[in-house]
Amino acid sequence: MAVSNDAGYPGDRLGLPPNGPGSLAPWGRRILALFIDWGLASLISWTWFNFNPWVTLGVFVLMHVALTGFLGVTIGKRLVRIQVVRLQPNAPVSIPGPLWALVRTLLLLLILPVIVISPDGRSAHDRIAGTVQVIM
């Protein structure tokens, strides 16, 4: 019995190219960017706030909301060359904006939406915010 793969490549259902700039970012890059961002938040907390876990979390959230909301990248995402863009029907891709970046970040902190992955290659936190992580 032959198995049909109607999904195509990751990002195909979203109209993204199969590879190169604008294609769906691979999971390795996404996870590495997350670790870099958490490391930077930890370094800031350790340097000026005696490594307070609430300050670390606050810095992480502030970085994600501000940088992703206004630039589409955090420092970690920029280093691994991925960007968060908002997909809107009948409109060009755009930067998420602070509101959608906040929604996305709060869902990221819940962890479960991050590990629920759809056939289009996005996690639930990206689907809910209408965003996708693409290669720059």
N, C-alpha and C positions, 0 to 999 in steps of 0.2 A: 504494500500500500504506500503510495507516494504522499509525502507531506507537502502541502502548498504553503509558501511563505508570501502571503499577500501584503505583509507590512513593508516590504522593500528594505531599505536601509534605515538606520536610526535618524529621525528627523524628516523622513519622507512624507509622512502624513501632515507635517507642519509646513511643507513647501520649502524646506531648507535644502541646500545642496548636499550631495553625499559626502564631500570632504572639502578641506580648505577653509578659507575665511567664510564665515556665515553658517558653517555646518554645526551640528549639535556637538557640544564639548564632551569629550570622553570623561568617564567617571574618575579616572586617575587624576586628571587636572582639577576637577571640581573638589575632590577630597584634599588634594595638596593645597589648594587655595584656602580651604577652610582651616586647615592646620596652620598655615602661615598667618591668617587673620587672628586666630585664637592665640598664637604665639606672640604676636605684636600686642594684643590686648593684655596678655599676661605680663609681658615685659614692661608695659606702661604701668600696670598695677603694681608690679614688684618694685619698680624704680621709685615711684612717688607715693604709693598708698599701702606699703607693707604687705603687698600681695593679697589684698582683701578680695575674696571671691565675688562679692557683689559689685565691686568696682570693676573687676575683670569682665564680668558679664555686662555691666553698663557700658564700658568702653567698646566691647564687641558689638553690642546692639547699636550704639551711636555710630560706629564706623560703618556698619552695614546699612543703616537707614540713610545716613547722610551721603556716603560715597556711592552706594548703589542707586539711591534715589536721584541724585543730581548728575552723576557721571556714568552710571551703569557698571562700574567696576569698584571693587575694594582693592586694597594694596595687594593682597594675595592673588586675586583674580587678574590684576594687571601683570603681576610677575609671571603667571603661568599662561598669560595671553588668552583669557576668556572674558566675555562680557555678558551681562544680563540685559536682555531687551524685552520689551513688552510687545506681544503680538496682538494686533487688533484687526478685526475683519474690515476689509476695504480701506485700510490705512497703512502707511509705511511703518516699519518697525521703529520703535522709539525707546528712549530711556524710561524706566519704570515710573519715576516720580516718587517723592517721599512717602505718600500714602501707601502705594502698592509695595514699596520697599519695606515699610513698617509691617504690613500684613505678611509679606514673604518672610521677614526676619522673625516675627513672632511664631509663625508656623515652623520655621527652622528650629527654634528653641524647643519645640514640642517633640522633636526627633521622629516620631511616628510618620508624619507627613513626608518626611525626607526619604524614608525607606519604602514607601508605597509608590512603586514605579509603574507608569502606564505603558501601553504598547508603543506610544510615540516617543518614549525615552525620557520623559520628564517625571519628576517627583510630584507628589500631590501639592507641595507648597508652591511649586512653579505653576502648576495647572490652575490652582485657585487664584493666584495673583496674575494669571495671564502672561507669564514670563517664560523665557527659555534662556539657557546658557549656551552661547555660541562661541566658536573660535574667532579670535580677532585677526 
